[in-house]
Amino acid sequence: MGDEETILVIDDEKVVRDGCRRVLTGKGYSVLVAESGQEGMDLLASEPIDMVLLDLKMPGLSGEEVLKEVNTRYPEIPVIIITGHGTIDTAVECMKQGAYDFITKPFQIDQFLLTINRAAKSTRLAKKARQFEQENIRNLYDLNLEKSRLKTIINCMANGVMVTNRNLEVVLHNPALMRLLEIPERHKDPVPVAELVHSEPLVATLKKLQTDDSSRDEFISQEIEAGKNTLRAISAPALTPDDDVIGTVTVLENITPFKRLDEMKSDFVNMVAHELRSPLVSIRQQNNVMLEGLAGSLNEKQTGFLEREAAKIDQLLELINDLLDIAKIEAGKHVQHQVPTDLCQVIESVVNLMEARAEQEGVTLRWACEDVKPVQVDPKGMEEIFNNLVTNAINYSPDGGEVKITARGRGEYVEIKVADTGVGIDPEELPKIFDKFYRVKHKKTRAVMGTGLGLAIVKGIVEAHNGTIDVESTPEEGTTFRILLPFIPPEAE
């Protein structure tokens, strides 16, 4: 079948035109006919033609002249010469001038169709080749355009970008990278990564990303020092569509201003807290002297004023201590003395301390431990965690109820739960409860005083021990805080 190729038959003999039309139409070709060379050229100009059958001997515009015109204007269209036995030499000369083939009159149908089909196949292949070439040119243009856009974007980025290959050679980097690494001259790619990056931890990370299959979907963030700058480097493996690792991509951000700002904030909080605590402690001591009657006797009204004043001073001291704890946690200095610790003893100690307060509020305080091994922690930090959680549980159980602390071994972790049957927390408030200065709002607990820093401190201490904390709560039914802390590995005990 001819796949609907259109063949133009140019011949001054009607019998030849009709014969070609009949045979070719029956084989699936579309056929146009012209009885002169000029008419044929007009059809070529107005119709999509895939092949030309051309008679050499015609009045007016001869076959040789038509061939020359077709080769000039439509070089992609194959021309098959129709010739008699007496003009075969001329037909061969025409092939030298660009004709595809020739057939002789009278036609042998099989030979005729074989020549036509061969030319049609050649035309289809040539057409596909042109399409592929055009697509290739278009794809190359799009690729170059995309590459140019990507290069412009990367070069204009404030963050440093570094791409390495499998040999840990930098194959793409931008000016920001050189600026952040304080390298005066831009290197030509590729260059060994060690010549640009002088941070052994970052180089080790890049090696790990290329050799560790488990890092395939991993993004590794780390801080590195580069001259006077502190940089955050986020690295990930570069993958092929088949998920093969072919290198790494690293983005570097200058976090020096943020580090300095954090240091200034911590220094400021420490300074203010210490400057406030010293006079408050002095005032509290003088207040105690008067309350104990060491400065003279007091009447009932004076005693009441001093007791309320002492309570307010205690609240301010609690706020200052919480601010100092937050500053230490954010500076990474809160957990300083981690030792093997029996959490059950810590929990028992806190419960004994809180029992009187719980009884006063009508709350039943219970605790239980099961299969709990020692953990490597700061005992004072653990006391602060349980003090905060148990105090909150009592405060937010205004109608009495039960507060229960449980500790159980869970594989490589110890699970601690502090559960109450109090007012609970609304779902929209749950994501905020570990934020600094955030306090749960409830009509029954408006009188509860606090800084809103307790849970932020608890979260900071837990995470400093490589643990996790989460919370579940149902309004008017209660709240459960759950902490996971890693046990001491057997070889470390």
C-alpha positions, 0 to 999 in steps of 0.5 A: 500500500502507498500510505496515500502518497500523491504521485503526479504523472506528467505525460502527453499521452492520455493512454499512459496517464490513464494506465498509471492512474488505474494501476496506482490508484488500485495500490492505494496511491493518490494520483494527479495527472498533467499532459504538459510540463507546464501543467505539471509545474503548476500542480507542483506549485499548488498541491502536495506531491510526493513523487513525479512520473515524468515523460522525457519527450513532450511538446513545450516544456521538455522532460529534461527542463521539468527535471531541472526545475523540480530538482531546483525547487523541490529537491526532496521529491523523487522523479522517475523518468518514463522513456521509450527504448530509443531514449534510454541513454537520455534517461540514464543521463537524467539519472546523473542529473538527479532523477531517482530511476527510469521505467520504459514503455511499454510498462511491465506492471510488476517492474513498474510497481516495484520501482514505484514502491521503492521510490515511495519507501525512499520518500517515506524514509527521507521524510522521517529523516527530515522530521527527526532532523527537525525534531533534533534541531528543535530539541537541541535549541530547547536544550540550549535555551533551558541550559542558558536559563538554568545557567543564568538563574544559578549565576544570579543566585545569592546562595552557592551552588555546587554540582559534582560528578561520580569522581567528586569533581565539581562540574558546575558552580556559581560565583556565589559559591566562590564568594562564600568559600572566600576563593578569589578566582573562579576555577574552570570546571571540572575541578576536584572538590577538595580544591574548593571545599576545605571542610572534611565533614562536607567532603565526607558527606558527599562521598557518603551520598554517592556510595550509600544506597540508603542516602538516595532520597536523603537531604543532609544539612550541616554547618561548615566553617569557611574563613570568617563565615558559617555556612549551612550546606544542604547536600543531596544525590544527583540521580538519573531517571533510573535512580542511579547516582551520578553525583551530588548537588550542594546548596550553601547559605551564609548563616553567619548573621543569624548565628551572630544574632542568636549570640547577641540575643542569648547574651542579651537575655543572660545579661537582663536575667542576671541583672534582674535576678540579683536585686529581686533575690535581695528584695525577696530575702528582705521580705522574708526577714520582715515576714519572720518578724526579725524587723519588728512585729507585723499586724495581719494586714501588713503580713498579707501585703508582704505575702502577696508581694513575696508571691509576685517576686517568686513569679518574677524569679520563675520567669527569669529562671525560665528565660535563662533556661531557654537561653541555655537550651538555644545556645546548646549549653543546657545539658552539661552533665549526662550520667547513667540515671535511674528514671524511676528514682527521678519520677518517685522523687518528683511525685513525693515533692508534688503530692502535697500540691496535688492533694491540695487541688484534689488531684490523685497522683500515681506513678508506675515503672516497668522494665526501665533500664538506665538512660544517659541523661542530665538528672537535673534536666529530667527533674525539670521535665517532670516538674513542668509536666506534672505541675501543668497536669495538676494546674489544668485539672481544676475539678480534681481527677488523676495524674499518672506518670508511667515509664516503660521499656520499648525496645531501644527506648524508654517511654514516659507518659504523663497523663491527666484527666483535666480540661484537655486542649483544643485541636487547633491549639495542639501545634502551638503548645511547645512555642515559647510564651504560648499558654493554653486558654480555657475558662476554668484555668484563667487563674493559673499563672505561668510564663508559657515557657515550661513546655518549650523548655521541656521540648528543648531538654528532651531533644538535647537528649536525642529524644522526642516528645509529642502530645495527645489530647481530648477537650474535657477528657484529658491530655497525655504527653509522651516522651521517648529517650534512648537507653544506654547501649549495652557496650556503653554500660 
